[in-house]
């Protein structure tokens, strides 16, 4: 991975991981370090803001496009990251039922 995924920028995701990748619990320390060091390049490749320059980067793009399963550490950690940030938010209720969109009542502060 010497020439692959080269970047001078650190990768952070303050929206999904405001305390950093290693403090959130989704990633191992090694995975968090890989994301911080190369995640900027991973993201630019995935978003087609950067052209792949090595075979490793071209294979990485195949994984991003769903053409092949992740095999390298970089491919696995990026797949894990994208799966975590793209998952739908869960809605929790105390009753265990489904959220009721129709039952929202309008409250006012009047003394009527």
Buried (B, 14 or more C-beta within 10 A) or exposed (E): BEEBBEBEEEBBBEEEBEEBBBEBEBBEEEBBBBBBBBBBBBBBBBEEEBEBEBEBBEBBBBBBEEEEEBEBEBBBBBBBBBEBEEEEEEEEEEEEEEEEEEEEEEEEEEEE
